[in-house]
Amino acid sequence: IYCPVSLHQFVYLDELAETFDAYVVGKQDAPGVVVLQEWWGVNNQVKNHATHISQIGHGYRALVPDLYRGKVALDAAEARHLMEGLDWQGAIKDIQASVKWLKENGSPKVGVTGYCMGGALAIASGVLVPEVDAVVAFYGTPSSKLVDPSRALAPIQAHFGELDTYVGFADVTAAKSLEEKLKSCGVPHEVHIYPGCSHAFMNTSPEALKNQGAIDLSLSNPDNFCLCYAT
C-alpha cells in the first residue's frame, strides 16, 4: 500500500513551511514506527522493511519520510553523492515532524528505526527529538559533529554485523564505542553484534540472505522494535 502523505514541517529560521511525502503502511491507532532509509533513498527495500515492521506482533503503523525529496540512487556513486548532500539537521527535523504526525494521528507511542545512514539518524533522533519513545538502529552510528549518544533521551537498541567493514561507522569498533557511550546515558540500551554478518544484513540481496539467522533473531521478538511499548 503506497500512501503519499504530506507532512508539514515548520522551519522557524526562515519562517517557511516545508512539506515532504511519506510512505505509510499499517493499521491506524497502533504504535508508530518511523523507518529511515539507507543512502539509496526511499526504494522498494525500505518500503518492504516498513511493511514487514507493520505486521510484527499486534501490528504497527510504519512511516518512511522521504529525506531525499523524491530522489532515489541507482548506483553507489549516486547514493554517496545524495548522502553527502543531505542536510542532516534538516533530516532530524523531518524525523521529528514524522513522529509528531504519527502521534497526532492515533499512535500512542512512536519509535524510530533505520538502516545504515538511517541507523545513524535513528540514534541521533533518540538524542535530539524528545518525542521519540524508543530507537532501534541497524549498522550505523552518528557523527560526533551531529550528536553525542551519551546524551540519549530514549531507550536505544542497536544491531551490527561482526564482519562489517565500514570503519568508525558500523564496524565492531564503532559498535563497542556506541555501547560505551550509551552506558553513561542512564537509559535502557542494548547493542547486538551478529557473528559472521557483514554490512546491510537486513536487506534481501543474495549476499544478505546468507545472514538469515541474524535477520530472524533481530526480528523474532516485537520488543526488539519497541523497548518501551509494553506500557
ChimeraX commands (.cxc) that place a marker at each C-alpha (Angstrom):
marker #1 position 0.00,0.00,0.00 radius 0.5
marker #1 position 1.55,3.32,-1.03 radius 0.5
marker #1 position 0.12,6.34,0.68 radius 0.5
marker #1 position 1.94,9.61,-0.03 radius 0.5
marker #1 position 1.19,11.80,2.96 radius 0.5
marker #1 position 2.12,15.47,3.02 radius 0.5
marker #1 position 3.72,16.25,6.37 radius 0.5
marker #1 position 4.01,19.87,7.40 radius 0.5
marker #1 position 7.30,20.92,8.90 radius 0.5
marker #1 position 7.69,24.50,10.06 radius 0.5
marker #1 position 11.20,25.88,9.68 radius 0.5
marker #1 position 11.27,28.74,12.13 radius 0.5
marker #1 position 14.63,30.02,10.92 radius 0.5
marker #1 position 13.20,31.35,7.66 radius 0.5
marker #1 position 9.52,31.20,8.66 radius 0.5
marker #1 position 8.66,28.99,5.68 radius 0.5
marker #1 position 6.52,25.86,5.78 radius 0.5
marker #1 position 8.10,22.82,4.10 radius 0.5
marker #1 position 6.29,19.64,3.10 radius 0.5
marker #1 position 7.52,16.19,2.18 radius 0.5
marker #1 position 5.98,12.89,1.14 radius 0.5
marker #1 position 6.00,9.72,3.20 radius 0.5
marker #1 position 5.23,6.05,2.66 radius 0.5
marker #1 position 2.74,4.94,5.32 radius 0.5
marker #1 position 1.58,1.39,5.99 radius 0.5
marker #1 position -0.17,-0.41,8.86 radius 0.5
marker #1 position -3.26,-0.01,10.96 radius 0.5
marker #1 position -4.34,3.26,12.48 radius 0.5
marker #1 position -4.19,3.80,16.24 radius 0.5
marker #1 position -1.33,1.29,16.52 radius 0.5
marker #1 position 2.07,2.22,17.95 radius 0.5
marker #1 position 4.06,4.09,15.31 radius 0.5
marker #1 position 7.49,3.43,13.86 radius 0.5
marker #1 position 9.38,5.94,11.73 radius 0.5
marker #1 position 11.50,3.89,9.31 radius 0.5
marker #1 position 14.59,5.65,7.94 radius 0.5
marker #1 position 16.13,4.93,4.56 radius 0.5
marker #1 position 19.61,3.78,3.64 radius 0.5
marker #1 position 21.71,6.08,1.46 radius 0.5
marker #1 position 19.80,4.85,-1.61 radius 0.5
marker #1 position 16.63,6.79,-0.80 radius 0.5
marker #1 position 13.04,5.58,-0.41 radius 0.5
marker #1 position 13.31,2.50,-2.62 radius 0.5
marker #1 position 11.47,-0.83,-2.54 radius 0.5
marker #1 position 13.89,-2.18,0.06 radius 0.5
marker #1 position 12.97,0.35,2.76 radius 0.5
marker #1 position 9.28,0.14,1.82 radius 0.5
marker #1 position 9.48,-3.63,2.34 radius 0.5
marker #1 position 11.10,-3.04,5.72 radius 0.5
marker #1 position 8.21,-0.76,6.69 radius 0.5
marker #1 position 5.62,-3.28,5.52 radius 0.5
marker #1 position 7.31,-6.07,7.48 radius 0.5
marker #1 position 7.52,-3.93,10.61 radius 0.5
marker #1 position 3.83,-3.04,10.35 radius 0.5
marker #1 position 2.98,-6.76,10.59 radius 0.5
marker #1 position 5.12,-7.64,13.63 radius 0.5
marker #1 position 3.28,-8.71,16.76 radius 0.5
marker #1 position -0.06,-6.96,17.12 radius 0.5
marker #1 position 0.88,-4.53,14.37 radius 0.5
marker #1 position 2.43,-1.09,13.99 radius 0.5
marker #1 position 1.86,1.94,11.81 radius 0.5
marker #1 position 5.10,2.48,9.89 radius 0.5
marker #1 position 6.03,5.72,8.17 radius 0.5
marker #1 position 9.02,6.30,5.87 radius 0.5
marker #1 position 9.81,10.01,5.44 radius 0.5
marker #1 position 11.32,10.91,2.07 radius 0.5
marker #1 position 14.54,12.56,3.22 radius 0.5
marker #1 position 15.81,12.97,-0.36 radius 0.5
marker #1 position 12.60,14.57,-1.63 radius 0.5
marker #1 position 11.90,12.03,-4.35 radius 0.5
marker #1 position 15.46,11.20,-5.39 radius 0.5
marker #1 position 16.50,7.52,-5.44 radius 0.5
marker #1 position 20.04,6.42,-6.27 radius 0.5
marker #1 position 20.68,3.75,-8.89 radius 0.5
marker #1 position 24.32,3.07,-8.01 radius 0.5
marker #1 position 26.71,3.53,-5.08 radius 0.5
marker #1 position 28.33,6.66,-6.50 radius 0.5
marker #1 position 24.98,8.41,-6.79 radius 0.5
marker #1 position 23.94,7.21,-3.34 radius 0.5
marker #1 position 27.14,8.60,-1.83 radius 0.5
marker #1 position 26.52,11.92,-3.57 radius 0.5
marker #1 position 22.97,12.10,-2.21 radius 0.5
marker #1 position 24.05,11.22,1.33 radius 0.5
marker #1 position 26.91,13.73,1.31 radius 0.5
marker #1 position 24.48,16.39,0.13 radius 0.5
marker #1 position 21.93,15.60,2.85 radius 0.5
marker #1 position 21.14,18.31,5.37 radius 0.5
marker #1 position 21.43,16.13,8.46 radius 0.5
marker #1 position 19.96,18.72,10.80 radius 0.5
marker #1 position 17.10,19.10,8.34 radius 0.5
marker #1 position 16.66,15.32,8.32 radius 0.5
marker #1 position 16.30,15.40,12.11 radius 0.5
marker #1 position 13.51,17.97,11.68 radius 0.5
marker #1 position 11.85,15.64,9.16 radius 0.5
marker #1 position 12.03,12.81,11.68 radius 0.5
marker #1 position 10.55,15.00,14.40 radius 0.5
marker #1 position 7.72,16.05,12.08 radius 0.5
marker #1 position 7.09,12.37,11.26 radius 0.5
marker #1 position 6.96,11.37,14.93 radius 0.5
marker #1 position 4.57,14.22,15.71 radius 0.5
marker #1 position 2.34,13.32,12.74 radius 0.5
marker #1 position 2.04,9.72,13.90 radius 0.5
marker #1 position 1.19,10.80,17.45 radius 0.5
marker #1 position -1.35,13.34,16.20 radius 0.5
marker #1 position -2.94,10.66,14.03 radius 0.5
marker #1 position -3.57,7.88,16.53 radius 0.5
marker #1 position -0.23,6.35,17.53 radius 0.5
marker #1 position 0.09,6.45,21.33 radius 0.5
marker #1 position 3.85,5.93,21.19 radius 0.5
marker #1 position 6.35,6.22,18.37 radius 0.5
marker #1 position 9.75,4.64,17.89 radius 0.5
marker #1 position 12.37,5.25,15.22 radius 0.5
marker #1 position 14.33,2.61,13.33 radius 0.5
marker #1 position 16.73,2.89,10.41 radius 0.5
marker #1 position 19.38,1.19,8.33 radius 0.5
marker #1 position 22.94,2.37,7.61 radius 0.5
marker #1 position 22.53,6.14,7.13 radius 0.5
marker #1 position 19.07,5.73,8.62 radius 0.5
marker #1 position 20.51,3.85,11.59 radius 0.5
marker #1 position 22.80,6.75,12.36 radius 0.5
marker #1 position 19.88,9.16,12.09 radius 0.5
marker #1 position 17.72,6.92,14.28 radius 0.5
marker #1 position 20.29,7.11,17.09 radius 0.5
marker #1 position 20.59,10.87,16.61 radius 0.5
marker #1 position 16.81,11.20,16.92 radius 0.5
marker #1 position 16.97,9.43,20.27 radius 0.5
marker #1 position 19.09,12.33,21.48 radius 0.5
marker #1 position 17.65,15.31,19.61 radius 0.5
marker #1 position 13.92,14.53,19.33 radius 0.5
marker #1 position 12.22,14.47,22.75 radius 0.5
marker #1 position 9.02,12.97,21.29 radius 0.5
marker #1 position 10.79,9.69,20.35 radius 0.5
marker #1 position 9.85,6.84,22.69 radius 0.5
marker #1 position 12.40,4.23,21.54 radius 0.5
marker #1 position 15.12,3.67,18.93 radius 0.5
marker #1 position 16.27,0.56,17.09 radius 0.5
marker #1 position 19.23,1.19,14.78 radius 0.5
marker #1 position 20.86,-1.13,12.26 radius 0.5
marker #1 position 24.55,-0.83,11.32 radius 0.5
marker #1 position 25.04,2.90,11.59 radius 0.5
marker #1 position 26.34,5.37,14.18 radius 0.5
marker #1 position 26.07,9.17,14.02 radius 0.5
marker #1 position 29.00,11.52,13.57 radius 0.5
marker #1 position 30.18,13.27,16.72 radius 0.5
marker #1 position 29.53,16.52,14.85 radius 0.5
marker #1 position 25.83,15.65,14.75 radius 0.5
marker #1 position 25.19,14.25,18.19 radius 0.5
marker #1 position 26.67,12.68,21.33 radius 0.5
marker #1 position 24.93,9.32,22.02 radius 0.5
marker #1 position 25.80,9.60,25.70 radius 0.5
marker #1 position 23.06,12.25,25.90 radius 0.5
marker #1 position 20.32,9.91,24.67 radius 0.5
marker #1 position 16.82,10.54,26.00 radius 0.5
marker #1 position 15.13,7.41,24.60 radius 0.5
marker #1 position 15.95,3.71,25.00 radius 0.5
marker #1 position 18.26,2.60,22.20 radius 0.5
marker #1 position 18.86,-0.85,20.77 radius 0.5
marker #1 position 21.49,-1.23,18.03 radius 0.5
marker #1 position 22.37,-4.14,15.70 radius 0.5
marker #1 position 25.70,-4.66,13.93 radius 0.5
marker #1 position 27.45,-7.30,11.85 radius 0.5
marker #1 position 30.73,-8.75,13.10 radius 0.5
marker #1 position 32.28,-8.55,9.61 radius 0.5
marker #1 position 31.10,-5.01,8.80 radius 0.5
marker #1 position 33.97,-3.09,7.16 radius 0.5
marker #1 position 32.60,0.46,7.49 radius 0.5
marker #1 position 35.30,1.52,9.94 radius 0.5
marker #1 position 34.20,4.08,12.50 radius 0.5
marker #1 position 30.62,3.94,11.31 radius 0.5
marker #1 position 29.30,0.39,11.58 radius 0.5
marker #1 position 32.21,-1.94,12.31 radius 0.5
marker #1 position 32.72,-3.75,15.63 radius 0.5
marker #1 position 34.84,-0.90,16.98 radius 0.5
marker #1 position 32.07,1.61,16.25 radius 0.5
marker #1 position 29.50,-0.71,17.83 radius 0.5
marker #1 position 31.52,-1.10,21.02 radius 0.5
marker #1 position 32.21,2.63,21.17 radius 0.5
marker #1 position 28.48,3.28,20.92 radius 0.5
marker #1 position 27.83,0.80,23.71 radius 0.5
marker #1 position 30.30,2.55,26.00 radius 0.5
marker #1 position 28.66,5.91,25.34 radius 0.5
marker #1 position 25.18,4.52,25.99 radius 0.5
marker #1 position 26.27,3.08,29.32 radius 0.5
marker #1 position 26.68,6.61,30.63 radius 0.5
marker #1 position 23.33,8.00,29.46 radius 0.5
marker #1 position 21.17,6.33,32.10 radius 0.5
marker #1 position 18.54,4.98,29.70 radius 0.5
marker #1 position 17.92,1.33,28.74 radius 0.5
marker #1 position 20.14,0.19,25.88 radius 0.5
marker #1 position 21.30,-2.95,24.08 radius 0.5
marker #1 position 23.99,-3.43,21.44 radius 0.5
marker #1 position 23.96,-6.69,19.48 radius 0.5
marker #1 position 26.80,-7.91,17.24 radius 0.5
marker #1 position 25.97,-10.83,14.94 radius 0.5
marker #1 position 28.77,-13.33,14.20 radius 0.5
marker #1 position 29.52,-13.92,10.53 radius 0.5
marker #1 position 27.40,-11.00,9.32 radius 0.5
marker #1 position 28.56,-8.13,7.17 radius 0.5
marker #1 position 27.01,-4.72,6.48 radius 0.5
marker #1 position 23.35,-4.41,5.43 radius 0.5
marker #1 position 22.49,-7.91,6.63 radius 0.5
marker #1 position 18.81,-7.00,6.88 radius 0.5
marker #1 position 18.44,-6.49,3.13 radius 0.5
marker #1 position 17.09,-9.03,0.67 radius 0.5
marker #1 position 20.12,-9.23,-1.60 radius 0.5
marker #1 position 21.58,-12.73,-2.20 radius 0.5
marker #1 position 24.60,-11.81,-0.06 radius 0.5
marker #1 position 22.48,-10.50,2.79 radius 0.5
marker #1 position 20.19,-13.54,2.75 radius 0.5
marker #1 position 23.15,-15.65,3.82 radius 0.5
marker #1 position 22.61,-13.93,7.17 radius 0.5
marker #1 position 19.01,-15.08,7.54 radius 0.5
marker #1 position 19.71,-16.34,11.04 radius 0.5
marker #1 position 20.66,-12.85,12.20 radius 0.5
marker #1 position 17.62,-11.38,10.46 radius 0.5
marker #1 position 15.31,-13.84,12.20 radius 0.5
marker #1 position 16.96,-13.25,15.57 radius 0.5
marker #1 position 16.78,-9.46,15.34 radius 0.5
marker #1 position 13.09,-9.58,14.41 radius 0.5
marker #1 position 11.97,-12.56,16.49 radius 0.5
marker #1 position 10.75,-10.51,19.46 radius 0.5
marker #1 position 8.46,-7.50,18.99 radius 0.5
marker #1 position 10.26,-5.86,21.92 radius 0.5
marker #1 position 13.29,-5.61,19.64 radius 0.5
marker #1 position 11.45,-2.83,17.89 radius 0.5
marker #1 position 9.87,-1.03,20.81 radius 0.5
marker #1 position 11.75,-1.37,24.07 radius 0.5
marker #1 position 9.25,0.78,25.92 radius 0.5
marker #1 position 5.95,-0.03,24.17 radius 0.5
marker #1 position 4.80,-2.58,26.74 radius 0.5
marker #1 position 3.30,0.10,28.99 radius 0.5
marker link #1:1,2 radius 0.2
marker link #1:2,3 radius 0.2
marker link #1:3,4 radius 0.2
marker link #1:4,5 radius 0.2
marker link #1:5,6 radius 0.2
marker link #1:6,7 radius 0.2
marker link #1:7,8 radius 0.2
marker link #1:8,9 radius 0.2
marker link #1:9,10 radius 0.2
marker link #1:10,11 radius 0.2
marker link #1:11,12 radius 0.2
marker link #1:12,13 radius 0.2
marker link #1:13,14 radius 0.2
marker link #1:14,15 radius 0.2
marker link #1:15,16 radius 0.2
marker link #1:16,17 radius 0.2
marker link #1:17,18 radius 0.2
marker link #1:18,19 radius 0.2
marker link #1:19,20 radius 0.2
marker link #1:20,21 radius 0.2
marker link #1:21,22 radius 0.2
marker link #1:22,23 radius 0.2
marker link #1:23,24 radius 0.2
marker link #1:24,25 radius 0.2
marker link #1:25,26 radius 0.2
marker link #1:26,27 radius 0.2
marker link #1:27,28 radius 0.2
marker link #1:28,29 radius 0.2
marker link #1:29,30 radius 0.2
marker link #1:30,31 radius 0.2
marker link #1:31,32 radius 0.2
marker link #1:32,33 radius 0.2
marker link #1:33,34 radius 0.2
marker link #1:34,35 radius 0.2
marker link #1:35,36 radius 0.2
marker link #1:36,37 radius 0.2
marker link #1:37,38 radius 0.2
marker link #1:38,39 radius 0.2
marker link #1:39,40 radius 0.2
marker link #1:40,41 radius 0.2
marker link #1:41,42 radius 0.2
marker link #1:42,43 radius 0.2
marker link #1:43,44 radius 0.2
marker link #1:44,45 radius 0.2
marker link #1:45,46 radius 0.2
marker link #1:46,47 radius 0.2
marker link #1:47,48 radius 0.2
marker link #1:48,49 radius 0.2
marker link #1:49,50 radius 0.2
marker link #1:50,51 radius 0.2
marker link #1:51,52 radius 0.2
marker link #1:52,53 radius 0.2
marker link #1:53,54 radius 0.2
marker link #1:54,55 radius 0.2
marker link #1:55,56 radius 0.2
marker link #1:56,57 radius 0.2
marker link #1:57,58 radius 0.2
marker link #1:58,59 radius 0.2
marker link #1:59,60 radius 0.2
marker link #1:60,61 radius 0.2
marker link #1:61,62 radius 0.2
marker link #1:62,63 radius 0.2
marker link #1:63,64 radius 0.2
marker link #1:64,65 radius 0.2
marker link #1:65,66 radius 0.2
marker link #1:66,67 radius 0.2
marker link #1:67,68 radius 0.2
marker link #1:68,69 radius 0.2
marker link #1:69,70 radius 0.2
marker link #1:70,71 radius 0.2
marker link #1:71,72 radius 0.2
marker link #1:72,73 radius 0.2
marker link #1:73,74 radius 0.2
marker link #1:74,75 radius 0.2
marker link #1:75,76 radius 0.2
marker link #1:76,77 radius 0.2
marker link #1:77,78 radius 0.2
marker link #1:78,79 radius 0.2
marker link #1:79,80 radius 0.2
marker link #1:80,81 radius 0.2
marker link #1:81,82 radius 0.2
marker link #1:82,83 radius 0.2
marker link #1:83,84 radius 0.2
marker link #1:84,85 radius 0.2
marker link #1:85,86 radius 0.2
marker link #1:86,87 radius 0.2
marker link #1:87,88 radius 0.2
marker link #1:88,89 radius 0.2
marker link #1:89,90 radius 0.2
marker link #1:90,91 radius 0.2
marker link #1:91,92 radius 0.2
marker link #1:92,93 radius 0.2
marker link #1:93,94 radius 0.2
marker link #1:94,95 radius 0.2
marker link #1:95,96 radius 0.2
marker link #1:96,97 radius 0.2
marker link #1:97,98 radius 0.2
marker link #1:98,99 radius 0.2
marker link #1:99,100 radius 0.2
marker link #1:100,101 radius 0.2
marker link #1:101,102 radius 0.2
marker link #1:102,103 radius 0.2
marker link #1:103,104 radius 0.2
marker link #1:104,105 radius 0.2
marker link #1:105,106 radius 0.2
marker link #1:106,107 radius 0.2
marker link #1:107,108 radius 0.2
marker link #1:108,109 radius 0.2
marker link #1:109,110 radius 0.2
marker link #1:110,111 radius 0.2
marker link #1:111,112 radius 0.2
marker link #1:112,113 radius 0.2
marker link #1:113,114 radius 0.2
marker link #1:114,115 radius 0.2
marker link #1:115,116 radius 0.2
marker link #1:116,117 radius 0.2
marker link #1:117,118 radius 0.2
marker link #1:118,119 radius 0.2
marker link #1:119,120 radius 0.2
marker link #1:120,121 radius 0.2
marker link #1:121,122 radius 0.2
marker link #1:122,123 radius 0.2
marker link #1:123,124 radius 0.2
marker link #1:124,125 radius 0.2
marker link #1:125,126 radius 0.2
marker link #1:126,127 radius 0.2
marker link #1:127,128 radius 0.2
marker link #1:128,129 radius 0.2
marker link #1:129,130 radius 0.2
marker link #1:130,131 radius 0.2
marker link #1:131,132 radius 0.2
marker link #1:132,133 radius 0.2
marker link #1:133,134 radius 0.2
marker link #1:134,135 radius 0.2
marker link #1:135,136 radius 0.2
marker link #1:136,137 radius 0.2
marker link #1:137,138 radius 0.2
marker link #1:138,139 radius 0.2
marker link #1:139,140 radius 0.2
marker link #1:140,141 radius 0.2
marker link #1:141,142 radius 0.2
marker link #1:142,143 radius 0.2
marker link #1:143,144 radius 0.2
marker link #1:144,145 radius 0.2
marker link #1:145,146 radius 0.2
marker link #1:146,147 radius 0.2
marker link #1:147,148 radius 0.2
marker link #1:148,149 radius 0.2
marker link #1:149,150 radius 0.2
marker link #1:150,151 radius 0.2
marker link #1:151,152 radius 0.2
marker link #1:152,153 radius 0.2
marker link #1:153,154 radius 0.2
marker link #1:154,155 radius 0.2
marker link #1:155,156 radius 0.2
marker link #1:156,157 radius 0.2
marker link #1:157,158 radius 0.2
marker link #1:158,159 radius 0.2
marker link #1:159,160 radius 0.2
marker link #1:160,161 radius 0.2
marker link #1:161,162 radius 0.2
marker link #1:162,163 radius 0.2
marker link #1:163,164 radius 0.2
marker link #1:164,165 radius 0.2
marker link #1:165,166 radius 0.2
marker link #1:166,167 radius 0.2
marker link #1:167,168 radius 0.2
marker link #1:168,169 radius 0.2
marker link #1:169,170 radius 0.2
marker link #1:170,171 radius 0.2
marker link #1:171,172 radius 0.2
marker link #1:172,173 radius 0.2
marker link #1:173,174 radius 0.2
marker link #1:174,175 radius 0.2
marker link #1:175,176 radius 0.2
marker link #1:176,177 radius 0.2
marker link #1:177,178 radius 0.2
marker link #1:178,179 radius 0.2
marker link #1:179,180 radius 0.2
marker link #1:180,181 radius 0.2
marker link #1:181,182 radius 0.2
marker link #1:182,183 radius 0.2
marker link #1:183,184 radius 0.2
marker link #1:184,185 radius 0.2
marker link #1:185,186 radius 0.2
marker link #1:186,187 radius 0.2
marker link #1:187,188 radius 0.2
marker link #1:188,189 radius 0.2
marker link #1:189,190 radius 0.2
marker link #1:190,191 radius 0.2
marker link #1:191,192 radius 0.2
marker link #1:192,193 radius 0.2
marker link #1:193,194 radius 0.2
marker link #1:194,195 radius 0.2
marker link #1:195,196 radius 0.2
marker link #1:196,197 radius 0.2
marker link #1:197,198 radius 0.2
marker link #1:198,199 radius 0.2
marker link #1:199,200 radius 0.2
marker link #1:200,201 radius 0.2
marker link #1:201,202 radius 0.2
marker link #1:202,203 radius 0.2
marker link #1:203,204 radius 0.2
marker link #1:204,205 radius 0.2
marker link #1:205,206 radius 0.2
marker link #1:206,207 radius 0.2
marker link #1:207,208 radius 0.2
marker link #1:208,209 radius 0.2
marker link #1:209,210 radius 0.2
marker link #1:210,211 radius 0.2
marker link #1:211,212 radius 0.2
marker link #1:212,213 radius 0.2
marker link #1:213,214 radius 0.2
marker link #1:214,215 radius 0.2
marker link #1:215,216 radius 0.2
marker link #1:216,217 radius 0.2
marker link #1:217,218 radius 0.2
marker link #1:218,219 radius 0.2
marker link #1:219,220 radius 0.2
marker link #1:220,221 radius 0.2
marker link #1:221,222 radius 0.2
marker link #1:222,223 radius 0.2
marker link #1:223,224 radius 0.2
marker link #1:224,225 radius 0.2
marker link #1:225,226 radius 0.2
marker link #1:226,227 radius 0.2
marker link #1:227,228 radius 0.2
marker link #1:228,229 radius 0.2
marker link #1:229,230 radius 0.2
marker link #1:230,231 radius 0.2
view
